Amino acid sequence: MERFSFAPDVAFVPPGDLLDRVTVAPLTPPISEGSLIQAAIFRFEPGGRLRRHPAGPLPQILAVLEGFGEVSGADGVDEEIQAGEAVFWHPGEEHGAKSQVGLTALIIEGESLDRLR
């Protein structure tokens, strides 16, 4: 067993303008370094957002662990989401997320990723 932390003190703000008031704590190496999947904890401060953008070439799951917010998919319509709920974004799907009160989510991305049906 190897224990490691994803606590707020190891999180960082990635370069670029995709995230606003959101920190990321990676759980796996990125796909760009040969990992089959990548997973990270995203912490949205109150007023934080993941700006709308197309998903990369791989599917993504956002699972809310704590808090409350809104997510949108290809249609651009914001839908409420809370702890215990998740969304699946298809490859290339335009999407975004935001929270007025704060939200902690696990985001997973990978080639063979699919949602439980």
The 8 nearest C-alpha neighbors of each residue, nearest first, counted from 0:
[[1, 2, 3, 4, 26, 27, 5, 28],
 [2, 0, 3, 4, 26, 27, 5, 28],
 [1, 3, 0, 4, 5, 26, 6, 27],
 [4, 2, 1, 5, 26, 6, 0, 9],
 [3, 5, 6, 2, 9, 26, 24, 7],
 [4, 6, 24, 9, 7, 10, 3, 26],
 [7, 5, 8, 4, 9, 10, 24, 40],
 [6, 8, 10, 9, 5, 24, 22, 42],
 [7, 9, 6, 10, 5, 11, 4, 24],
 [10, 8, 7, 6, 5, 24, 11, 4],
 [11, 9, 24, 23, 7, 8, 22, 6],
 [10, 12, 22, 23, 13, 24, 9, 8],
 [11, 13, 22, 23, 14, 21, 10, 18],
 [14, 12, 11, 15, 23, 22, 18, 16],
 [15, 13, 12, 16, 17, 18, 11, 19],
 [16, 14, 17, 13, 18, 12, 19, 50],
 [15, 17, 18, 14, 19, 50, 13, 49],
 [18, 16, 50, 15, 49, 19, 52, 51],
 [19, 17, 49, 16, 21, 48, 50, 20],
 [18, 20, 48, 47, 21, 49, 17, 16],
 [21, 19, 47, 44, 43, 18, 48, 22],
 [20, 22, 43, 42, 19, 47, 18, 44],
 [23, 21, 12, 11, 42, 10, 41, 43],
 [22, 24, 41, 10, 11, 40, 12, 25],
 [23, 25, 10, 40, 5, 39, 9, 11],
 [26, 24, 39, 27, 38, 23, 40, 5],
 [25, 27, 39, 38, 24, 28, 5, 40],
 [28, 26, 37, 38, 25, 29, 39, 34],
 [27, 29, 34, 37, 32, 30, 26, 25],
 [30, 28, 31, 37, 32, 34, 27, 33],
 [29, 31, 34, 33, 32, 37, 36, 35],
 [30, 32, 29, 33, 34, 28, 37, 35],
 [33, 31, 30, 29, 34, 28, 35, 37],
 [32, 34, 30, 31, 35, 29, 28, 36],
 [33, 35, 30, 36, 29, 32, 28, 37],
 [36, 34, 30, 109, 33, 37, 110, 29],
 [37, 35, 109, 34, 108, 30, 38, 107],
 [36, 38, 29, 108, 27, 107, 30, 28],
 [37, 39, 107, 26, 106, 27, 25, 108],
 [40, 38, 25, 26, 24, 106, 105, 41],
 [39, 41, 105, 24, 104, 23, 25, 106],
 [42, 40, 23, 104, 22, 103, 105, 39],
 [43, 41, 103, 22, 21, 102, 44, 40],
 [42, 44, 21, 47, 102, 101, 20, 103],
 [43, 45, 101, 47, 20, 46, 21, 42],
 [44, 46, 101, 100, 99, 47, 98, 43],
 [45, 47, 99, 98, 44, 48, 100, 20],
 [48, 46, 20, 43, 44, 19, 45, 98],
 [49, 47, 97, 19, 96, 50, 18, 98],
 [48, 50, 18, 96, 95, 17, 97, 19],
 [49, 51, 17, 95, 48, 18, 52, 96],
 [52, 50, 95, 94, 93, 49, 53, 96],
 [51, 53, 93, 94, 50, 54, 95, 17],
 [54, 52, 93, 91, 92, 94, 55, 51],
 [55, 53, 91, 92, 90, 93, 52, 56],
 [54, 56, 57, 91, 90, 53, 58, 92],
 [55, 57, 90, 91, 54, 58, 110, 89],
 [58, 56, 90, 110, 55, 109, 108, 59],
 [59, 57, 90, 89, 88, 108, 109, 112],
 [60, 58, 108, 88, 107, 87, 57, 89],
 [59, 61, 87, 107, 106, 86, 88, 62],
 [60, 62, 106, 86, 85, 105, 104, 63],
 [63, 61, 85, 105, 104, 84, 64, 60],
 [64, 62, 104, 82, 84, 65, 83, 103],
 [65, 63, 82, 104, 103, 83, 62, 105],
 [66, 64, 82, 103, 102, 63, 67, 104],
 [67, 65, 102, 82, 101, 81, 103, 68],
 [66, 68, 81, 102, 80, 98, 101, 82],
 [69, 67, 98, 80, 97, 79, 81, 102],
 [68, 70, 79, 78, 97, 80, 96, 77],
 [71, 69, 96, 77, 78, 95, 79, 97],
 [72, 70, 77, 94, 95, 75, 76, 78],
 [71, 73, 94, 75, 74, 93, 92, 95],
 [72, 74, 93, 75, 92, 94, 71, 76],
 [73, 75, 76, 72, 71, 93, 94, 77],
 [76, 74, 71, 73, 72, 77, 94, 93],
 [77, 75, 71, 74, 78, 72, 70, 73],
 [78, 76, 71, 70, 69, 75, 79, 72],
 [79, 77, 69, 70, 71, 76, 80, 68],
 [78, 80, 69, 68, 70, 77, 81, 67],
 [81, 79, 68, 69, 67, 84, 78, 70],
 [80, 82, 67, 84, 66, 63, 83, 68],
 [83, 81, 63, 65, 64, 84, 66, 67],
 [82, 84, 63, 64, 81, 85, 62, 65],
 [85, 83, 82, 63, 81, 62, 80, 86],
 [84, 86, 62, 61, 63, 60, 87, 83],
 [87, 85, 61, 60, 88, 62, 84, 70],
 [88, 86, 60, 59, 89, 114, 61, 85],
 [87, 89, 59, 58, 92, 60, 86, 90],
 [88, 90, 58, 92, 91, 87, 59, 54],
 [91, 89, 58, 57, 56, 54, 92, 55],
 [90, 92, 54, 53, 55, 56, 89, 93],
 [93, 91, 53, 54, 89, 90, 73, 88],
 [92, 94, 53, 73, 52, 72, 54, 51],
 [95, 93, 72, 51, 71, 52, 73, 92],
 [94, 96, 51, 71, 50, 49, 70, 52],
 [97, 95, 70, 49, 48, 69, 71, 50],
 [98, 96, 48, 69, 68, 47, 49, 70],
 [99, 97, 68, 101, 100, 46, 47, 45],
 [98, 100, 46, 45, 101, 68, 47, 97],
 [101, 99, 45, 98, 46, 67, 102, 44],
 [102, 100, 45, 44, 43, 98, 66, 99],
 [101, 103, 66, 43, 67, 65, 42, 98],
 [104, 102, 42, 65, 64, 41, 63, 43],
 [105, 103, 63, 64, 41, 62, 40, 106],
 [104, 106, 40, 62, 39, 61, 41, 63],
 [105, 107, 61, 39, 60, 38, 104, 40],
 [108, 106, 38, 60, 59, 37, 105, 61],
 [109, 107, 59, 37, 36, 58, 57, 38],
 [110, 108, 36, 112, 57, 111, 58, 35],
 [109, 111, 57, 112, 58, 36, 35, 108],
 [112, 110, 109, 113, 58, 57, 36, 35],
 [113, 111, 109, 110, 58, 108, 114, 59],
 [114, 112, 111, 115, 58, 87, 60, 59],
 [113, 115, 116, 87, 112, 60, 86, 59],
 [114, 116, 113, 112, 87, 85, 60, 86],
 [115, 114, 113, 87, 112, 86, 85, 60]]
